Each structure stands twice: as structure tokens, then as C-alpha cells.
């Protein structure tokens, strides 16, 4: 019955216009009922035994007065055997069935910003060559289906006895403002068949960094070229589609707000898009036909 929450690590690797929007309690200063406010953990009671895997540590925070400490805990339940629980932190909801040896990760924090990367600090003291993993993602629900706007995850081995800075740049797959964000930290690898009881991980001072996101030509389709009109604030679209495409064209600023929108019917044709009265800066153009994304790319207005 040990290693019951292996699926937490699997979930991390598979899933995983607010201006400079952040998430709450990124430095783990406030706690209620043994858990950091706004976060969920693997702390739980199984048949009268408390598995306290995430605790408030006041001894050596990276910033402020506290950090979150994640510990792998093993306890023996009479007539059942040993159960090992990883330490995990998430902005979503963990649903764990220790007897079926299953876990699901759902939900997240309501979020509409479009940051570039997640940064923070961690310490790690693994037992028996253990590894930890952490990552984050942005999501949006369309017609009851949650699409992934972007995600990124890393795994780490080795001992880090002092606070170590990390950053995880987000890989955007769709340039669109999300409605949900999730972050997940897992302090142990349950898939290697080894015992890692006592592995410890500390997390503190998490923050989101905003800036220009390089998504030049995320997607593309044969038959469409986009270029600038020399000495004029115009974009030129030249198409050679096999059939007529009814295009929805959106221009977004770097906070994900749509500031221009055009509709064009194109097959073998050329269209000009007016960019007058836009301030110099970086923008993203997104072109779709029905539910199909045709092209997404970054453009810059210099003056």
C-alpha cells in the first residue's frame, strides 16, 4: 500500500485582462487549520492516523516569517500495512483515494493574466536519490472543455541545503487570456520503486514575472503570408487557400486584451489591416477559421 500517490507526479508532467496579476499567499505567510491559505496539500487523516506532509516552517524562511515545508511521511495502519504519502502543494484540488491508490488534480485559481514565468526559491534534502518536480499551467474553458493555454514543468535531483532560485518560463500554445491557473509542487518520485520516507523540500517567495513572450510563429498553415506595408502602419495578408476561408483576425496586446478585430473572407486574395493609432510596442495577431487556429505570431510596432 505504499507509494499510493504516484499519480500526482504523473499529473504534473501531463498537465502541467489582469495587468501583472499575481496569486495569493505566494510567500506562505498566512496559514489556517494547518495549511497555507489559498493552497491545498496532501495533509489528510486515514483511519485515525494523521499524515501531515506540509507544515509551516518558521526556522529559516527565504523571505518574511515562514516557508512551506514538504515531507514524505510513512505510517503503518493495522491490518493494512505501510502507507507512504508525498508532500504536495497546489492551487487546485487534490482528490486522493489511498486505498484505490488513485489521485486526481482539478480546479485552480481564477486567473486572467498572461505572465512569462514563475519564479521562486526552494531547498531540497532527498532520501535515497529522490527527485522532486514542480510546474504550472494556464487554462481556459470553452464549451465545457478545458483547453491548455500554456504549461511548463521541471524535475530536480541532488541536495540543495540553501535557498536556491528557480524560474520556469511558460510555453504558450494558444495566445489567449486564461480563466484558471494551477501550480503544483511534488517533493518525491514514487515511481522508482525506492523508499523515500523523510525526503524534505521547502518552497518560498513565489512570484509571476510579466514581459514580452516570444511566440513568433506558434502555428502556421500553407497558403497564408503576412508581411508589413513599407512606411505605412498596415499588415498585408496574402492567401492562396484551396477553398474560401472565413477568417477571424484578432490583435492582442501583451496583457491578452484584444484591441482590434477584423473579419475577412479569403481564398486567392490580398487584404490590408489598418494599424493606425496604435502605440509602439509588441502585439500578437491571432487568425482562426471557425474553431481552427490558422496562425499566431508576434508583431512589433516601432514608431
VEXKOL-94095 format. One record per residue: residue number from 0; x, y, z of N, C-alpha, C, O in turn. Coordinates in steps of 0.02 Angstrom, whole numbers, plus 50000, padded with zeros to 5 digits. Last residue first. Layout:
BEGIN
NUM X Y Z X Y Z X Y Z X Y Z
...
// end
This chain:
BEGIN
302 50374 52633 48282 50363 52706 48292 50300 52726 48254 50282 52785 48256
301 50364 52492 48289 50424 52527 48313 50413 52601 48324 50440 52630 48372
300 50275 52358 48330 50266 52425 48301 50320 52468 48331 50322 52480 48391
299 50289 52186 48298 50314 52243 48335 50299 52307 48296 50310 52310 48235
298 50206 52028 48324 50225 52084 48281 50248 52142 48326 50228 52146 48384
297 50198 51851 48334 50213 51915 48366 50230 51967 48313 50263 51952 48264
296 50063 51742 48284 50131 51766 48282 50137 51835 48314 50088 51871 48322
295 49968 51610 48228 49979 51654 48285 50051 51677 48282 50096 51635 48279
294 49847 51537 48121 49912 51568 48129 49913 51611 48192 49863 51646 48207
293 49731 51455 48135 49771 51454 48074 49841 51481 48086 49890 51451 48064
292 49627 51354 48229 49678 51406 48233 49724 51401 48173 49754 51348 48162
291 49460 51320 48205 49528 51301 48186 49574 51361 48190 49563 51412 48158
290 49328 51349 48218 49362 51326 48279 49435 51310 48267 49470 51289 48313
289 49331 51473 48097 49288 51431 48138 49324 51413 48203 49348 51458 48238
288 49490 51510 48084 49434 51498 48039 49388 51449 48073 49403 51389 48077
287 49600 51638 48148 49565 51574 48153 49511 51571 48100 49488 51623 48074
286 49742 51719 48203 49697 51710 48147 49666 51640 48151 49701 51590 48157
285 49814 51844 48298 49787 51775 48301 49734 51769 48247 49686 51807 48245
284 49956 51938 48338 49899 51930 48292 49879 51856 48293 49922 51812 48290
283 50017 52034 48470 50009 51966 48443 49948 51965 48398 49894 51987 48418
282 50142 52162 48496 50073 52137 48492 50074 52066 48465 50125 52041 48441
281 50243 52286 48567 50238 52218 48543 50166 52194 48548 50132 52205 48599
280 50254 52460 48515 50260 52404 48562 50253 52338 48528 50255 52333 48466
279 50178 52620 48495 50233 52573 48481 50237 52519 48535 50226 52533 48594
278 49998 52624 48490 50061 52647 48519 50115 52597 48501 50101 52538 48494
277 49895 52647 48349 49920 52601 48400 49987 52627 48425 50029 52648 48386
276 49852 52726 48244 49835 52747 48312 49853 52696 48366 49830 52701 48423
275 49838 52598 48118 49845 52667 48139 49822 52676 48211 49780 52640 48236
274 49834 52477 48056 49862 52479 48124 49872 52550 48149 49910 52562 48195
273 49727 52390 47948 49750 52456 47971 49773 52452 48043 49737 52428 48087
272 49767 52267 47836 49740 52279 47902 49770 52343 47929 49831 52350 47933
271 49723 52210 47674 49764 52254 47714 49728 52269 47781 49668 52281 47782
270 49729 52059 47577 49693 52105 47620 49743 52147 47659 49797 52124 47676
269 49714 51965 47430 49758 52005 47472 49716 52054 47513 49671 52087 47485
268 49678 51795 47373 49665 51866 47381 49718 51899 47426 49759 51865 47456
267 49601 51663 47357 49659 51689 47319 49654 51765 47320 49628 51795 47273
266 49524 51680 47490 49545 51619 47456 49608 51635 47416 49664 51622 47440
265 49434 51750 47627 49493 51748 47584 49501 51679 47552 49487 51628 47583
264 49349 51866 47716 49338 51806 47676 49392 51802 47624 49397 51846 47580
263 49377 51931 47877 49394 51933 47806 49378 51865 47775 49392 51813 47804
262 49358 52037 48014 49332 51977 47980 49347 51984 47906 49333 52036 47875
261 49456 52097 48152 49434 52101 48083 49404 52034 48061 49422 51982 48088
260 49492 52194 48294 49464 52131 48268 49439 52143 48196 49406 52193 48182
259 49600 52252 48424 49573 52259 48356 49545 52191 48335 49569 52138 48355
258 49626 52213 48553 49618 52284 48540 49594 52299 48469 49571 52355 48455
257 49610 52098 48679 49601 52107 48608 49585 52181 48594 49537 52208 48621
256 49733 52071 48801 49672 52108 48784 49667 52117 48708 49714 52141 48676
255 49852 52016 48842 49800 51970 48820 49735 52004 48801 49685 51970 48787
254 49954 52096 48868 49916 52076 48927 49857 52031 48908 49818 52011 48950
253 50006 52135 48749 50044 52084 48785 50012 52065 48852 50039 52023 48889
252 49860 52145 48640 49919 52173 48672 49951 52119 48716 49925 52063 48719
251 49805 52070 48487 49806 52072 48560 49868 52109 48584 49922 52105 48554
250 49694 52058 48356 49758 52087 48376 49756 52098 48451 49712 52132 48476
249 49615 51931 48260 49618 51971 48320 49688 51996 48333 49737 51960 48322
248 49511 51880 48135 49579 51904 48148 49578 51949 48208 49544 52001 48208
247 49430 51750 48060 49425 51796 48117 49496 51815 48136 49537 51771 48152
246 49390 51709 47893 49441 51719 47944 49417 51768 47998 49387 51820 47983
245 49336 51587 47799 49306 51644 47834 49347 51658 47897 49341 51623 47947
244 49408 51536 47650 49412 51533 47722 49381 51596 47751 49398 51651 47730
243 49379 51443 47503 49370 51505 47539 49371 51493 47614 49340 51446 47640
242 49514 51327 47465 49444 51347 47467 49437 51411 47507 49484 51431 47542
241 49649 51330 47462 49615 51286 47413 49541 51302 47410 49509 51291 47359
240 49727 51493 47476 49692 51435 47504 49659 51394 47449 49643 51420 47396
239 49823 51597 47475 49815 51552 47417 49784 51487 47442 49812 51433 47432
238 49839 51768 47528 49816 51699 47536 49813 51662 47470 49801 51692 47417
237 49914 51891 47622 49910 51864 47554 49894 51789 47559 49931 51752 47591
236 49895 52033 47715 49883 51961 47715 49874 51939 47643 49831 51965 47607
235 49988 52162 47783 49960 52134 47721 49954 52059 47728 50003 52025 47745
234 49964 52294 47898 49985 52225 47885 49951 52201 47822 49893 52217 47809
233 50018 52462 47914 49972 52413 47888 50005 52344 47888 50066 52338 47879
232 50072 52601 47922 50051 52559 47978 49997 52511 47953 49938 52518 47969
231 50208 52616 47808 50137 52625 47825 50119 52578 47881 50147 52524 47888
230 50334 52584 47764 50320 52654 47779 50246 52668 47793 50224 52725 47789
229 50281 52434 47685 50335 52481 47700 50309 52552 47710 50269 52577 47672
228 50172 52327 47766 50175 52376 47712 50230 52426 47728 50226 52459 47780
227 50227 52166 47819 50211 52235 47833 50215 52277 47769 50256 52265 47725
226 50144 52006 47799 50202 52050 47798 50179 52121 47806 50119 52136 47800
225 50100 51838 47791 50087 51902 47825 50151 51943 47822 50204 51920 47840
224 50022 51712 47694 50081 51751 47710 50061 51817 47741 50011 51847 47721
223 49954 51553 47675 49944 51620 47704 50011 51651 47720 50053 51621 47754
222 49977 51425 47630 49931 51466 47592 49919 51535 47621 49877 51572 47595
221 49985 51316 47765 50005 51329 47696 49953 51373 47663 49893 51361 47667
220 49995 51388 47926 49959 51347 47879 49982 51365 47809 49997 51423 47795
219 50056 51383 48096 50054 51410 48028 50016 51362 47983 50006 51304 47999
218 50102 51439 48261 50069 51392 48215 50071 51422 48145 50086 51482 48137
217 50192 51529 48314 50174 51469 48351 50145 51416 48304 50162 51357 48308
216 50273 51644 48269 50250 51589 48227 50240 51524 48267 50272 51473 48255
215 50337 51696 48418 50341 51706 48345 50324 51642 48308 50359 51591 48315
214 50327 51715 48551 50288 51661 48522 50285 51669 48446 50236 51650 48414
213 50400 51774 48684 50419 51759 48615 50380 51702 48587 50399 51644 48598
212 50327 51894 48779 50330 51821 48771 50344 51806 48698 50305 51824 48654
211 50381 52024 48878 50369 52002 48810 50377 51927 48805 50428 51899 48825
210 50314 52003 49045 50359 52032 48996 50340 52007 48927 50289 51973 48919
209 50306 51961 49219 50274 51979 49156 50325 52010 49109 50374 52039 49131
208 50317 51834 49337 50353 51887 49301 50319 51898 49234 50305 51850 49197
207 50255 51788 49495 50248 51786 49423 50282 51846 49392 50278 51902 49418
206 50327 51702 49636 50303 51762 49603 50297 51749 49528 50330 51705 49501
205 50363 51641 49801 50343 51629 49732 50315 51693 49701 50283 51733 49735
204 50429 51619 49929 50436 51679 49889 50423 51667 49815 50465 51681 49772
203 50468 51443 49946 50454 51510 49973 50460 51561 49917 50492 51550 49865
202 50482 51275 50004 50463 51320 49950 50446 51388 49980 50414 51392 50032
201 50577 51128 50038 50550 51192 50061 50536 51236 50001 50574 51235 49952
200 50572 50954 50066 50576 51009 50017 50545 51071 50048 50492 51067 50080
199 50635 50794 50110 50608 50859 50129 50621 50910 50073 50672 50909 50039
198 50610 50622 50144 50631 50673 50095 50596 50739 50112 50537 50741 50127
197 50550 50530 50229 50594 50581 50258 50621 50632 50209 50653 50680 50230
196 50551 50392 50123 50525 50421 50185 50575 50470 50214 50633 50454 50223
195 50573 50327 50004 50598 50396 50011 50571 50430 50074 50568 50492 50076
194 50617 50177 49931 50586 50207 49990 50616 50276 50001 50677 50283 50005
193 50587 50143 49755 50629 50151 49814 50590 50184 49870 50538 50215 49860
192 50520 50141 49634 50521 50080 49674 50563 50084 49737 50575 50033 49769
191 50500 50255 49561 50564 50220 49552 50571 50157 49594 50623 50124 49592
190 50387 50329 49581 50386 50282 49526 50450 50241 49519 50454 50197 49475
189 50378 50434 49667 50355 50370 49691 50360 50314 49640 50340 50257 49653
188 50479 50563 49705 50462 50520 49648 50441 50451 49673 50483 50413 49697
187 50430 50714 49793 50460 50647 49790 50437 50610 49728 50384 50624 49700
186 50361 50833 49806 50428 50829 49834 50463 50762 49826 50519 50753 49849
185 50279 50938 49696 50280 50870 49722 50352 50855 49745 50398 50863 49705
184 50179 51077 49663 50244 51055 49687 50236 50985 49716 50191 50973 49756
183 50088 51166 49544 50094 51103 49581 50167 51090 49599 50211 51092 49556
182 49965 51283 49499 50035 51272 49516 50038 51208 49557 49995 51196 49599
181 49851 51349 49380 49868 51300 49431 49943 51294 49438 49980 51300 49390
180 49725 51464 49332 49795 51447 49338 49803 51393 49391 49767 51391 49440
179 49596 51513 49219 49618 51473 49276 49693 51463 49273 49722 51454 49220
178 49569 51579 49105 49523 51592 49160 49545 51557 49224 49516 51568 49278
177 49684 51668 48994 49656 51609 49027 49600 51629 49075 49586 51688 49084
176 49690 51749 48836 49688 51757 48909 49655 51696 48941 49603 51674 48918
175 49792 51674 48712 49726 51694 48734 49727 51700 48810 49760 51660 48844
174 49878 51592 48610 49883 51660 48636 49813 51685 48651 49779 51714 48608
173 49928 51430 48651 49873 51471 48624 49882 51541 48652 49891 51549 48712
172 50044 51389 48707 50021 51352 48649 49963 51388 48614 49951 51377 48554
171 50182 51455 48790 50113 51467 48768 50099 51425 48705 50137 51426 48657
170 50276 51401 48913 50272 51390 48841 50199 51398 48821 50158 51353 48833
169 50349 51498 49041 50289 51465 49015 50293 51459 48940 50310 51508 48905
168 50497 51469 49136 50462 51505 49083 50403 51464 49056 50407 51403 49050
167 50532 51461 49295 50502 51415 49247 50465 51456 49194 50408 51475 49205
166 50669 51477 49404 50620 51509 49362 50596 51459 49310 50636 51420 49283
165 50740 51480 49569 50720 51445 49508 50673 51490 49468 50640 51534 49496
164 50869 51490 49693 50821 51524 49649 50803 51479 49590 50847 51444 49563
163 50882 51410 49846 50905 51411 49776 50850 51441 49733 50793 51419 49735
162 50941 51407 50010 50889 51430 49965 50916 51440 49895 50967 51474 49885
161 51039 51259 50042 51025 51330 50049 50972 51350 49998 50961 51315 49948
160 51044 51126 50007 51036 51142 50078 51023 51216 50090 50998 51234 50143
159 51000 51023 49895 51005 51096 49896 50991 51118 49968 50934 51127 49988
158 51050 50876 49813 51037 50909 49876 51048 50984 49870 51099 51006 49844
157 50970 50793 49671 51026 50822 49708 51002 50859 49770 50943 50871 49779
156 50851 50840 49542 50883 50792 49587 50941 50826 49622 50959 50883 49604
155 50697 50896 49474 50762 50912 49501 50786 50856 49547 50748 50828 49586
154 50595 50943 49336 50609 50897 49391 50682 50907 49411 50724 50925 49369
153 50471 51061 49278 50540 51038 49284 50544 50987 49339 50503 50986 49384
152 50351 51127 49162 50368 51088 49221 50441 51068 49219 50470 51060 49165
151 50219 51223 49091 50290 51210 49097 50303 51172 49162 50269 51185 49212
150 50092 51283 48976 50114 51245 49035 50190 51238 49033 50221 51245 48981
149 49945 51365 48910 50018 51355 48914 50035 51316 48977 49998 51317 49025
148 49812 51337 48890 49840 51397 48860 49916 51392 48858 49948 51412 48809
147 49717 51198 48864 49780 51220 48894 49807 51280 48856 49823 51275 48797
146 49540 51196 48891 49598 51199 48846 49659 51223 48884 49654 51263 48930
145 49408 51106 48949 49464 51148 48971 49523 51141 48923 49552 51087 48915
144 49243 51118 48896 49306 51082 48888 49363 51129 48906 49367 51185 48881
143 49129 51195 48898 49134 51141 48946 49198 51101 48942 49208 51054 48981
142 49156 51293 48801 49101 51245 48791 49109 51183 48835 49097 51127 48814
141 49313 51312 48862 49271 51329 48804 49219 51274 48797 49236 51215 48787
140 49415 51371 48989 49361 51325 48972 49320 51353 48915 49295 51409 48917
139 49590 51377 48999 49528 51412 48987 49475 51362 48964 49489 51318 48923
138 49745 51390 49094 49692 51352 49060 49632 51397 49048 49622 51448 49082
137 49917 51372 49129 49861 51416 49120 49809 51380 49077 49827 51345 49029
136 50028 51295 49251 49993 51298 49187 49937 51348 49189 49911 51365 49242
135 50182 51231 49321 50122 51273 49323 50091 51275 49254 50123 51259 49204
134 50287 51130 49432 50268 51162 49369 50204 51201 49377 50175 51205 49431
133 50406 51013 49495 50359 51068 49505 50346 51101 49438 50389 51101 49393
132 50478 50877 49585 50453 50905 49522 50405 50962 49538 50368 50959 49587
131 50621 50785 49648 50559 50824 49656 50539 50853 49588 50578 50853 49541
130 50693 50626 49689 50687 50685 49647 50621 50720 49660 50573 50689 49681
129 50810 50528 49790 50743 50551 49771 50748 50611 49724 50800 50642 49718
128 50915 50452 49843 50917 50477 49773 50849 50498 49747 50832 50487 49689
127 50876 50432 49980 50882 50376 49933 50876 50399 49860 50838 50370 49821
126 50801 50587 50007 50820 50523 50037 50822 50471 49982 50775 50465 49942
125 50844 50761 49981 50814 50697 49961 50841 50638 50001 50897 50640 50027
124 50811 50911 50017 50852 50861 50051 50822 50792 50036 50781 50768 50075
123 50805 51073 49953 50787 51003 49943 50837 50957 49976 50897 50963 49966
122 50726 51233 49935 50780 51191 49963 50757 51119 49956 50697 51105 49955
121 50683 51369 49825 50671 51305 49856 50735 51278 49888 50790 51298 49870
120 50597 51512 49761 50655 51483 49794 50636 51417 49825 50580 51408 49849
119 50538 51580 49603 50534 51567 49674 50599 51538 49700 50650 51539 49666
118 50431 51614 49461 50496 51614 49495 50485 51600 49569 50430 51608 49595
117 50359 51586 49306 50351 51578 49378 50420 51575 49409 50463 51538 49385
116 50341 51696 49163 50372 51642 49200 50353 51644 49274 50333 51695 49300
115 50251 51782 49098 50303 51750 49060 50332 51690 49097 50347 51639 49066
114 50069 51795 49112 50138 51805 49133 50187 51765 49090 50168 51721 49052
113 49930 51853 49089 49970 51815 49041 50044 51825 49057 50079 51860 49020
112 49779 51842 49192 49841 51872 49169 49878 51826 49120 49860 51768 49112
111 49668 51784 49249 49661 51807 49180 49725 51840 49153 49725 51864 49097
110 49605 51661 49360 49663 51700 49339 49655 51719 49265 49638 51677 49224
109 49564 51566 49498 49536 51608 49445 49589 51660 49425 49613 51698 49466
108 49657 51420 49523 49644 51487 49546 49619 51529 49488 49649 51528 49434
107 49584 51255 49511 49639 51302 49511 49616 51369 49536 49563 51376 49566
106 49528 51092 49455 49519 51161 49476 49582 51203 49471 49626 51189 49431
105 49612 50939 49506 49562 50977 49470 49564 51050 49493 49596 51067 49543
104 49687 50787 49506 49701 50857 49518 49653 50898 49475 49654 50891 49414
103 49672 50629 49588 49655 50674 49533 49670 50746 49554 49667 50763 49613
102 49731 50465 49624 49727 50536 49641 49709 50575 49578 49730 50558 49523
101 49735 50301 49696 49722 50347 49642 49720 50418 49668 49709 50430 49728
100 49727 50186 49777 49791 50209 49753 49783 50254 49691 49818 50247 49641
99 49620 50145 49844 49619 50130 49773 49684 50150 49740 49696 50135 49681
98 49663 50197 49965 49653 50125 49960 49648 50103 49887 49670 50048 49869
97 49672 50335 49957 49732 50296 49974 49724 50221 49965 49773 50186 49957
96 49622 50444 49846 49593 50383 49875 49652 50338 49892 49679 50305 49847
95 49618 50618 49836 49659 50559 49845 49619 50502 49876 49586 50512 49927
94 49614 50760 49751 49566 50709 49774 49603 50642 49776 49617 50613 49723
93 49662 50924 49763 49686 50855 49761 49633 50809 49790 49610 50819 49846
92 49634 51069 49674 49606 51023 49723 49633 50953 49712 49627 50926 49657
91 49754 51201 49650 49694 51164 49633 49670 51121 49690 49683 51136 49748
90 49872 51247 49691 49817 51295 49693 49752 51262 49674 49699 51293 49680
89 49968 51133 49793 49935 51152 49731 49884 51206 49743 49855 51211 49797
88 50095 51027 49855 50061 51092 49860 50030 51108 49793 50061 51097 49741
87 50141 50878 49940 50121 50912 49879 50085 50977 49897 50049 50981 49947
86 50234 50741 49994 50214 50810 50008 50198 50845 49943 50237 50842 49896
85 50170 50572 49985 50213 50626 49963 50189 50693 49991 50131 50700 50010
84 50150 50440 50096 50118 50498 50065 50170 50550 50047 50210 50571 50089
83 50135 50268 50116 50181 50324 50107 50145 50380 50070 50115 50369 50017
82 50085 50145 50226 50062 50192 50175 50110 50251 50175 50125 50280 50227
81 50095 49976 50273 50127 50041 50268 50099 50082 50211 50089 50057 50155
80 49941 49893 50323 50012 49896 50305 50036 49968 50300 50003 50015 50322
79 49821 49835 50374 49826 49860 50305 49899 49863 50282 49915 49839 50228
78 49823 49801 50506 49788 49756 50460 49789 49780 50387 49761 49747 50343
77 49858 49969 50552 49846 49899 50571 49802 49863 50521 49753 49889 50496
76 49963 50065 50454 49894 50058 50477 49882 49984 50492 49893 49942 50450
75 50109 50155 50470 50081 50088 50463 50012 50086 50494 50002 50104 50552
74 50172 50290 50369 50143 50264 50431 50112 50196 50417 50092 50180 50361
73 50281 50410 50303 50258 50340 50301 50231 50320 50369 50263 50332 50421
72 50299 50559 50212 50280 50528 50276 50256 50457 50263 50216 50445 50218
71 50401 50683 50150 50372 50617 50135 50361 50581 50201 50407 50572 50241
70 50362 50855 50169 50398 50797 50194 50363 50733 50172 50301 50729 50174
69 50384 51026 50142 50351 50966 50118 50393 50905 50137 50453 50904 50123
68 50354 51184 50208 50398 51126 50211 50359 51063 50192 50307 51049 50221
67 50348 51352 50165 50312 51289 50165 50362 51231 50162 50406 51230 50120
66 50401 51483 50279 50403 51448 50215 50361 51385 50221 50341 51366 50276
65 50394 51644 50362 50379 51573 50356 50391 51548 50285 50392 51587 50237
64 50419 51780 50364 50425 51744 50428 50416 51668 50420 50429 51632 50468
63 50514 51848 50229 50459 51851 50276 50472 51810 50338 50529 51806 50362
62 50606 51727 50136 50581 51795 50142 50523 51794 50192 50488 51744 50197
61 50652 51603 50166 50690 51642 50118 50670 51715 50121 50711 51760 50111
60 50654 51554 50340 50620 51571 50277 50666 51609 50230 50713 51643 50252
59 50690 51459 50451 50737 51490 50405 50703 51507 50340 50719 51478 50288
58 50586 51423 50542 50656 51423 50562 50702 51461 50516 50749 51494 50540
57 50454 51404 50522 50474 51471 50542 50549 51477 50553 50573 51531 50570
56 50352 51317 50416 50419 51316 50444 50441 51388 50458 50446 51429 50412
55 50206 51227 50413 50232 51294 50415 50299 51293 50451 50304 51272 50508
54 50197 51075 50313 50195 51113 50376 50223 51183 50366 50259 51196 50319
53 50137 50930 50241 50154 51000 50227 50144 51040 50291 50090 51039 50321
52 50101 50807 50289 50156 50810 50241 50179 50881 50226 50235 50891 50202
51 50035 50716 50400 50050 50787 50395 50112 50796 50353 50168 50792 50377
50 49920 50607 50421 49977 50612 50376 49989 50687 50364 49955 50717 50322
49 49851 50537 50563 49863 50599 50527 49927 50594 50485 49981 50578 50510
48 49740 50403 50577 49811 50423 50577 49819 50486 50534 49798 50488 50476
47 49606 50370 50561 49629 50394 50626 49702 50414 50630 49724 50440 50681
46 49600 50333 50425 49581 50286 50478 49612 50305 50545 49640 50263 50581
45 49694 50463 50382 49674 50398 50356 49662 50350 50414 49710 50331 50449
44 49691 50632 50349 49684 50581 50401 49658 50517 50370 49607 50517 50336
43 49812 50738 50265 49749 50704 50272 49750 50654 50329 49803 50636 50354
42 49901 50841 50158 49885 50828 50228 49816 50795 50232 49767 50821 50206
41 49931 50879 50030 49917 50808 50041 49909 50792 50115 49910 50733 50134
40 49846 51038 50001 49903 50995 50014 49882 50922 50018 49823 50905 50010
39 49808 51198 49928 49787 51132 49952 49848 51086 49956 49896 51096 49919
38 49802 51374 49966 49835 51315 49938 49803 51252 49967 49775 51252 50021
37 49742 51478 50033 49734 51477 49960 49768 51417 49927 49762 51409 49866
36 49852 51466 50172 49791 51494 50142 49797 51495 50066 49849 51511 50038
35 49929 51313 50211 49937 51382 50188 49873 51406 50154 49844 51370 50113
34 49860 51223 50353 49876 51227 50282 49886 51299 50262 49855 51343 50291
33 49816 51219 50484 49874 51179 50466 49893 51180 50393 49937 51142 50373
32 49710 51310 50492 49697 51239 50501 49754 51196 50475 49743 51142 50447
31 49798 51426 50394 49737 51411 50431 49727 51336 50434 49734 51302 50383
30 49923 51550 50367 49903 51481 50371 49839 51475 50411 49827 51514 50457
29 50028 51661 50278 49966 51651 50315 49943 51579 50309 49942 51550 50254
28 50146 51655 50204 50147 51690 50268 50085 51674 50310 50089 51674 50371
27 50187 51608 50077 50165 51561 50130 50169 51592 50199 50192 51561 50247
26 50211 51685 49969 50266 51678 50016 50247 51637 50078 50286 51633 50126
25 50092 51690 49902 50150 51661 49867 50211 51653 49911 50258 51617 49893
24 49959 51729 49933 50000 51691 49980 50059 51655 49947 50073 51597 49962
23 49876 51732 49771 49881 51747 49843 49930 51702 49879 49941 51644 49860
22 49955 51786 49618 49911 51740 49654 49922 51751 49729 49974 51778 49748
21 49945 51932 49510 49980 51883 49549 49930 51835 49580 49870 51842 49571
20 49946 52024 49359 49907 51989 49410 49950 51936 49444 49987 51900 49411
19 49988 52120 49267 50034 52096 49319 49997 52062 49376 50014 52071 49434
18 49824 52154 49237 49891 52179 49223 49935 52159 49282 49922 52178 49339
17 49701 52048 49173 49735 52073 49232 49804 52096 49214 49840 52060 49179
16 49573 52052 49075 49641 52075 49065 49671 52105 49127 49671 52165 49139
15 50020 50980 49155 50052 51031 49176 50096 51039 49126 50136 51085 49128
14 50000 50879 49133 49959 50939 49129 50000 51002 49113 50004 51049 49074
13 50096 50779 49141 50049 50777 49086 50012 50844 49078 49995 50863 49022
12 50170 50803 49254 50206 50803 49190 50157 50802 49131 50176 50822 49076
11 50073 50799 49355 50114 50858 49346 50144 50859 49276 50144 50912 49244
10 50021 50671 49348 49979 50727 49332 50019 50790 49318 50003 50829 49273
9 50131 50599 49394 50109 50590 49325 50066 50649 49303 50074 50674 49248
8 50135 50639 49527 50190 50657 49482 50170 50651 49410 50190 50691 49368
7 50013 50583 49568 50025 50655 49574 50081 50677 49528 50075 50729 49495
6 50019 50447 49559 49986 50482 49503 49996 50557 49508 49988 50592 49458
5 50070 50400 49675 50114 50405 49617 50084 50448 49563 50119 50481 49525
4 50021 50383 49804 50003 50444 49766 50051 50454 49708 50070 50510 49692
3 50062 50270 49869 49993 50272 49845 49978 50332 49801 49927 50333 49766
2 50176 50207 49921 50179 50242 49857 50110 50252 49826 50101 50242 49766
1 50110 50056 50000 50149 50117 49998 50151 50144 49927 50130 50111 49879
0 50040 49939 50000 50000 50000 50000 50042 50063 50000 50015 50119 50000
// end
